[in-house]
């Protein structure tokens, strides 16, 4: 084991856990979980597969701090952890190159539509209420497309911000 890997994993897990705790006990829900995804993503970029340990530790803390069926734990497990993993897998596709940006945008759009559908099914399973009847007045697919369209700029910001953070930390830890 390498001390650097352990340190990166522990620090990123602590940051991710703090984001989950902030989300669980304050009215702010989405922004801390984006920070959670950033911590997991940075851990993956810094230490590779050890990033799974960061995600597992942060999810365990989320489970014990917020409860198994809380909105914080469900959102963290269903949406933000897979998003961090997918963002890591697509890290070479940045939005500044047109072709790569289009590919990343299409993949992320499909991911967010799938996640919206998964959350709708999960909400129906957990609550027993068929939310599609409520959402049907708006149009289920229109709602999914709206959710995904709003999420693409968030992915752009996430990609840009995490790249800047990684460049800054590399300069700091390389001694430059």
N, C-alpha and C positions, 0 to 999 in steps of 0.2 A: 504494500500500500504506500501511496505517495502522500506526504503531508499536504502538498498543494491541493490534491484532489479532495482530501478530507476537509480541508479548510474551506475551499470553494463550496463544497456540498453543504457543510454546516451553516455557513453564512447565508447562502441562498435559501436554505430551508428555514432559517430563522426569519429572514425577510418575508418569505412566502407565508409563514405562520403568522407573522404580525399583520400582514395584509388580510388574512382570513379573520383574525381576531377583530380587527377594525371593522370589517364588513359585518361580523356577527353582532357587534354591540353598538353600532352607530347606525343612523338612518342611511348612510351612504352604502350602496350595494355594488355597483358595477365597477367604479374606478379602482377600489382596492383589489378587486379580483383581476383587473387588467395588470395591476402591479404584481399580483401573485403570478400571473402568466409570464411576466417579464423576468421575475426571479427564477422561475423554472427554466425558461428559455436560456437565460444567461448561464445557468448551471449546466445545461446541456451543451452549450457552446464552449464552455470553459473545460469541462471534464468528461464530455461524451456521455456514455451510458450511465455514468454515475449520477446523471441528472434524474434518473428514475428514483434514486434514493431520496433526492430532494423532494420530488413530487409525492413519494410515499409518506415521508415524514410529515410534510405539510398537510396531506390529506388525513393522516391519522390525527394530527392536532386539530384539524377542522372538525373531524368526527367527534372528538372528545370535548371540544370547546363549544361547538354550536349544536351538537346533536345530529343523529343520523338522518333524520327526515327534515331538517331545517332547509330553508331556501339557500342559505349560504353553502352548506355542504353539497346539496344537489347541484347547484350552479358550478361549484368548483369541480366536482367530479365529472359532470356531464359535458360542460361547455369549456371551461377555462384550462383544464389539464390537457384534454385532447388538442385544444387550440395551440398550446405551447409546444406540444410535440410536433404538430403539423407545421407550425411556423419554423421549428428547427429543421425539419426535413426540407422545407422550401426556402431555406435561408439564402441560397445562391440566386434565387429569383427575386431580384429587387425591382422596385417600381420605377427606377430611374432609367432602365433600359426598356424600350417600348415593348418588344416582343416578350421579354421575361415578365414584365409588369402585367401584360395582358394574360399570360398563362397563370401567373400567381393570382390575379384578380378573379379569373374564371374558377380556378380551383377553390379559392377561399369563398367565392359566392356559392358554389355547390356545397361546400362544407357548412356554411352558415344556414342554407336552406335545409340541409339534412339535420342540423342541430335544432333548428326551430321545430321541425316535425318531430324529432325525438323528444324534445321538451313538452310538446303538446301531448304526445302519447304517454309520457311519464306523468304529466299532470292528471291525465284521465285515469291512469292506473292508481296513483296515490290518493286522489280525491274521490274517485268514483263518479265524478261529474263529467259529462261529455262536453268539453269546451268547444268542440267543433260546431255545436249548435249555436253557441253564442258568437263564435267567430265567423260563422257562415254568413251572417248579415254583411260583414265587410268583404268576405271572400277569403277562404283559407290560404289559397296560393298567393293572393295579393298581399296578405299579411306576411307570409314567408318571404316573398320578394322584397317587401319593404324592410323587414328585419335584416335581410342579407345586404340590401343596398346601403343601409345605415352602417352596417358592420365593416364594409370595405374601407371607408375612410379611417375607421379605427385601426384596421390592419395596416394601412399605410403609415399612420402615426406610430403604431407599435413597432413596425419594421424599422422606420427611421430612428426612433428613440433608442431602441435596443442596440442598433448598430453603432450609434454615437457612444452609448454607455460602454460597449465592448471595446471600442477604440480608446476611450479614455482610461479604462482599467488596464488595458494592455500597456499603454504608455507608463502608467503608474507602477505596475508590477514588474515591468522590464527595466525600471530604473532610469527612464529617460525624462 
